[in-house]
Structures are given as C-alpha cells and as structure tokens.
Amino acid sequence: MIEKQHIINRFVSYVTVDTESDPESSTTPSTNKQWDLAKQLTEELRAIGMSDVNIDDNAYVMATLPSNVDHEVPAIGFVSHFDTSPDFTGANIKPQIVENYDGKDIVLNKEEGIILSPDYFEDLLQYKGQTLITTDGTTLLGADDKAGITEIMSAMEYLIQHPEIKHGPIKVCFTPDEEIGRGAHKFDVAKFGAEWAYTMDGSQIGELEYENFNAAGAKIKVKGKIVHPGYAKGKMVNSMYIAQDFINSLPRLETPEHTEGTQGFFHLTEINGKVEETKLNYIIRDHDKTHFEARKKMMLDLVSEINSQHDKEVIEIEIKDQYFNMREKVEPVMHIVDIAEEAMREVNIEPLIKPIRGGTDGSQLSFMGLPCPNIFAGGHNFHGRYEYVPVESMIKATEVIVKVAELTAKKYQA
Ligand SMILES: [Zn+2]
C-alpha cells in the first residue's frame, strides 16, 4: 500500500535538515534554521496537491485536504513538530539504514565503539526482520518528530492519489519549538479550523494517549545572613540548611525515581546555594487534578511553616502552572479516541493506551479548544544517539492516518 523506499527517502530528506530548537531564545521559531525545513515542507505540501498551503510569521505550516464526500463531516487535523531536542546535537545527521534486522547488536559507530544493543534496549527485538533507521552514533535521529511529519505527508499524498477513499476535510499543521514546550504557543486554532486533531508524536507502534500530567514549576528562594564564621554565633543564618529542611520535609519517595504509572511526584531539578542565598527549582507532576492541587498546597504550607519558625521571612516560593491533563477535555468527546483505536485495529495494530508521564503539544491544544490525543509515530529512545525508528512502524502510522480519515467520514454518513 505505502511504498517503503518512498517513506525512507522522505524521512531522510527531513532529518538531514538541522532544526534543533533553543530554550534560551525568545523568538519564534527559537532558531532561524527551523525556517529551512518549514519552507521545504510548505513546498512539498503544494507539490503533492494540498490546498490552502500557508506558512505564518512564526513558521507554523498549515494545509487542507478538502472533503471528497457530499455529506457533512467535521474537519479533523493531524499535527507534528519539525524541531528536534536541544538535549543532543541535531546537526549533520547521517542516518543509517539497517535492512532485515537480525536481532543482534547494531554498530552505530565503529571508531567510537558506539553500539545499539538489544541487551539494553530490548524493544529492538520486536522489530526483528524489519528495516531500522538509526543514527551514526554522534547525533540524535530526529524521528521525534520527523517520523510524524513523514507519516502525515505520506498519508495526505496517498489520499490524494486514491480518491476512491472517502474522507471529510483534513487539516495538517507542522509546528516549531515543541521540544522547548512552545509548540502550541502560537498555534492559531481558529485558523486551523479542525474540530479535533491528533498529534503524531508518540513512540512505539500502537501507542494512543489522551492522558498526561498536570504540571507546575516551583521556584524557591531562601535568604540567609553571612557573618564571619569565627564570630557567627547567634548571628549567621545559613540558607543552605533551611533549604535542606525544606527538601527533607517533602515526601522522599514521591520523586521520579520512585514512581510510575499514574503516581505523581515532586522533582528537585536544581540547587544553587551559598550561605546568603539558596535557590531551589522543582517541577510538580500529577495526573489527578485534586492531588496536583494538594501537592502545590503542601509546598506553600511548608514555606509558611518554615517562615513561622524564624522571626522574619526567610523563604519565598513562586509556583507556576505549566500544562494540564488533557483527559478533562478529551473525555467529553471520547469518540475521537474510539476512532483512532478502531483505525489501529483495522490495520492490525493492538492499541497501547496508557497515561503519558509528561506533556504533549496536544495537551496545550486541548485546552485551547482543539481536543488532541496523541498517536504513535514509531520511534524509540528519543533525544539521544540511540534513537531509531522502524520503517514498518512509519508505514503503519501512515495507514492509521488514512483509516482515521476514512472512518470519520463513514461515522458521519447520514
Ligand atoms: Zn516529539
């Protein structure tokens, strides 16, 4: 159905363009080089025959595939991001194609002795006999999320070439800066004009996600008092000890390394301390909204308590919400998950539905009025040198997109 070499060529044409985003930048896109791929994608959408192809001032690329049925079908969308993670270099990517994978170690880089081994990454074994695309061991691959773009582009092309497949209006959008948490920030939901959408940004084949963390960040500042240590009795206040009290008063087992599934946590991400001042950065995560609020309150109460033990305010806290669990927005329209699930089963994929221990652009979009579950794009080991993607998974994801389009039109038939 979907031609393998065509998918490989398309994917390679995207990953070989450096699109690393930069959290320190305040522009959109955060890096100028993201324009290169954004423009390339715009051209390609036009070339395959999409309508209303446009790129805005922030490099968001949008296009429409008009309906080919007479009855009314809600417009649905597919979204993926073209930036790659600043966690690891995305320049000079040299993808390697491993055909008919034999289940053994893959030498990514002979000179540097970098090996992708099923001993560490046992998921590899489920792709025995398939074609894998890997890095050369010195960069990330960028399957996150150029696999998603490959799949959306290929599905649109397929639908255009196969008018016998009936579908309603389909919207696509490729965004910058997802990896720095801003992929949805300048997303024009009204202009996009879809009733709901799917991000093609999950990992292994079968993944379907509509639940993610509620997320907040906390910045804590502790004030101390510096005095010559030889004459400090009764005078010095060491902010690092107060910070230590704060840290130790939070539940020690509610941290990322002790939790899984739908268990929430406090995560101390940074300490910066001197006698005079100590700063702590935390992130707070919980799928459950009530527990999430309770976690924030626990921190605020702790700050009050510590302050009450001193004759003046020694510790201050600022908590900012970052994103929320999209479940709240998706549950009232559960048919959008059901359609994706049904589409997977129709192309012989067992859906893996589980809560994301993180966030997605889809969670922000859901709260901006565009309910947006996440579907697998097929890659593994994102944000590092061991990233890889099976071509067969990209083909399956492409088929899922085509099926979702087809099923949606069918569901709304009079
Ligand atoms: Zn991604």
Residues whose N, C-alpha, C, O or C-beta is under 5 A from the ligand:
A	BS01	ZN	D144 D145 D201
